[in-house]
Amino acid sequence: MIIPYKEALGEAVRVLERGGIVVAPTDTLYGMLADATNPEAVRKLYEIRRPSGKPFLVLIPHEGWVREMCLRMPKEGEKLIKLEGVTLVLKKECERFSHVNRESIAVRVPRRGFVRDLISAFGKPLVAPSTNPEGKPPAKSVEEALSYFGSLVDLYVDAGIITGEPSTIVDLREGVRILREGRVKREEIEKVIGRRVL
């Protein structure tokens, strides 16, 4: 099913609540969204999106979910998580959310757009990989996403063509390390934390 994003919020919440998968615009690109608190929904998304098992990033409604997910947040992270377009890799301190990943989880708080409204209405974290099979470029439109995944996805939310840079990924498990420089540049990361990073 394809729905324009201005009309899709309620249906997207319903699909997620019943363990379905939604393709929708995130704060960066089109993402494949599933309820991060539902092990079966996460397993299904791994099967169709990432058979290699490489961990998914998780979009969280607010910073308080870092504690809920049993993640260790260093002081640099408290500043960086407030930046739009920054994903933080944090070390886990307990077994919670092991169906997402066992040792660490990458998290981001969306700050704008449809996904911000969706995650606020849903009230729980969403696993949110980009919309492409492994090794293929991310879909820029719902039509491209449909050609990749067809009926394996329960709902496609159409926001037209989306092009842009992915999030910047900062690893905070041991110090501060930039794994992928995306929308937020190294200089801005260094300015926020007040020192140079690798």
PyMOL commands that set and color helices and strands:
alter all, ss='L'
color gray80, all
select helices_A, chain A and resi 5-7+9-17+39-49+65-68+75-80+113-122+142-152+186-193
alter helices_A, ss='H'
color red, helices_A
select strands_A, chain A and resi 2-4+22-25+30-35+57-59+86-91+104-108+126-127+155-158+168-171+177-180
alter strands_A, ss='S'
color yellow, strands_A
deselect
rebuild
show_as cartoon
